[in-house]
């Protein structure tokens, strides 16, 4: 019985995993990327940051306050990919000129391997850039 349930669970993860596509960021992705960043950041362990530090980050990725700055930063990132599931952005990875800057996955997708796929895509692009 345990093997059957394990296979059913695993097959759902494989189906979920295979239905998600990863592509380069487009300017129309801004709202979805900000949603993923804010949602993922809010779900992090609050012990890893002060309340003021968390609020500072959430303010920096607030479209109402910083739409132009965010749009420019996201568009200018040398590497910026989004993960799409059923037409919605569910993960993102982005760098600046020197290093990996952000990688976020919606809480629902944690444990599916999506973060690993995003990182592999990032790493391949970074190697091509040198």
C-alpha positions in Angstrom: 0.0 0.0 0.0 2.8 2.4 0.9 4.5 1.9 -2.5 1.3 2.7 -4.4 0.7 5.9 -2.4 4.3 6.8 -2.8 4.1 6.3 -6.6 0.9 8.3 -6.8 2.5 11.2 -4.8 5.7 11.0 -6.9 3.7 11.0 -10.2 1.9 14.2 -9.1 5.2 15.9 -8.5 6.5 14.7 -11.9 3.4 16.0 -13.6 3.6 19.3 -11.7 7.3 19.5 -12.4 7.0 18.8 -16.2 4.1 21.3 -16.7 6.2 24.3 -15.5 8.2 26.1 -18.1 11.1 28.5 -17.5 11.7 31.4 -19.8 13.4 34.8 -19.9 11.8 37.7 -18.1 9.6 40.1 -20.2 8.5 43.5 -19.1 4.9 42.4 -18.8 6.1 39.9 -16.1 6.7 42.7 -13.5 3.5 42.3 -11.5 3.9 38.5 -11.4 7.5 38.7 -10.3 6.8 41.2 -7.6 3.9 39.0 -6.4 6.2 35.9 -6.2 9.0 37.9 -4.4 6.6 39.4 -1.8 4.7 36.2 -1.2 7.8 34.1 -0.9 9.6 36.6 1.3 6.6 36.8 3.7 6.7 33.1 4.1 10.3 33.0 5.2 11.3 32.2 8.7 10.9 35.5 10.6 13.8 34.5 12.9 16.2 35.1 10.1 15.4 38.8 9.9 14.3 41.7 12.0 10.8 43.0 11.6 12.2 46.3 10.3 14.5 44.5 7.9 11.6 42.5 6.5 9.4 45.6 6.2 12.3 47.4 4.4 12.5 44.6 1.8 8.7 44.5 1.3 8.7 48.3 0.8 11.5 48.0 -1.8 9.4 45.5 -3.8 6.2 47.4 -3.5 4.9 48.3 -7.0 2.9 51.2 -5.7 6.1 52.8 -4.3 8.8 51.7 -6.7 7.3 50.6 -10.0 9.8 52.5 -12.2 12.8 51.4 -10.2 11.7 47.8 -10.2 10.9 47.8 -13.8 14.3 49.2 -14.7 16.2 46.8 -12.4 14.4 43.8 -13.7 14.7 44.7 -17.3 18.5 45.5 -17.0 19.4 42.3 -15.1 21.9 40.3 -17.2 20.1 37.0 -16.2 16.5 37.0 -15.3 14.2 33.9 -15.7 10.6 33.2 -14.6 8.9 29.9 -14.0 5.4 29.7 -15.5 2.6 27.3 -14.4 -0.8 27.5 -16.1 0.0 31.1 -17.3 1.1 32.4 -13.9 4.6 33.2 -12.6 5.4 30.8 -9.7 9.2 31.3 -9.5 11.9 33.7 -10.4 15.7 33.9 -10.5 17.7 37.1 -11.2 21.2 38.4 -10.9 23.0 41.7 -11.1 26.3 42.2 -12.9 28.3 40.2 -10.3 26.2 37.6 -8.6 22.9 35.8 -8.0 20.6 38.5 -6.6 17.2 36.8 -6.0 15.6 33.4 -6.3 12.0 33.0 -5.1 9.5 30.2 -5.5 5.9 30.4 -4.3 5.5 28.3 -1.1 3.2 25.8 -2.9 6.1 24.8 -5.2 8.7 24.3 -2.5 9.8 20.7 -2.5 9.0 20.1 -6.2 12.5 20.7 -7.5 11.5 24.0 -9.1 14.2 26.0 -7.2 16.8 23.5 -8.5 15.6 23.9 -12.1 15.7 27.7 -11.8 19.2 27.6 -10.4 20.4 25.2 -13.2 19.0 27.7 -15.8 20.7 30.5 -14.0 24.0 28.7 -13.8 24.0 27.8 -17.5 23.3 31.4 -18.5 26.0 32.7 -16.1 28.6 30.3 -17.6 27.7 31.6 -21.1 28.2 35.2 -20.0 31.6 34.3 -18.4 
